[in-house]
Amino acid sequence: MKELNIAIEKAVQSEKSLKVRELINTFVFNVHKNANKKDIKDAVEKYFNVKVAEVNTIIMRGKYRRVGKYTGKLPSIKKAYVKLKEGERISVLEA
């Protein structure tokens, strides 16, 4: 994946992601399914002007949902846990 502007889709704002952010300085992003760790690291460093220590990725499988007699499946998403170097912060996402 060469285009860094589509590697990161959005930042995750949940209770778990906020707790991880406070404890170990790690931010959580939903990323494109074809983005690898190097692409994610380059995109975060370029757009937020911070230094990244490490990137961990996970694929969250879509859950099955029912509405009456009909069943459907939610889409699978890929998440990236981006740990910043000591002293680095993303002030845009902390508001």
CORQUITA-V189186 format. One record per backbone hydrogen bond with DSSP energy under -1.0 kcal/mol. CO is the residue of the C=O (numbers start at 1). NH is the residue of the N-H. Records with the same first field share a line. If there is no record, write none. Layout:
CO: NH / NH
This chain:
7: 32
10: 30
14: 18
15: 19
16: 20
17: 21
18: 22
19: 23
20: 24
21: 25
25: 84
27: 82
28: 12
29: 80
30: 9 / 10
32: 35
36: 40
37: 41
38: 42
39: 43
40: 44
41: 45
42: 46
43: 47
44: 48
51: 85
54: 83
56: 81
58: 79
60: 77
63: 74
65: 72
67: 70
70: 67
72: 65
77: 60
78: 31
79: 58
80: 29
81: 56
82: 27
83: 53 / 54
85: 88
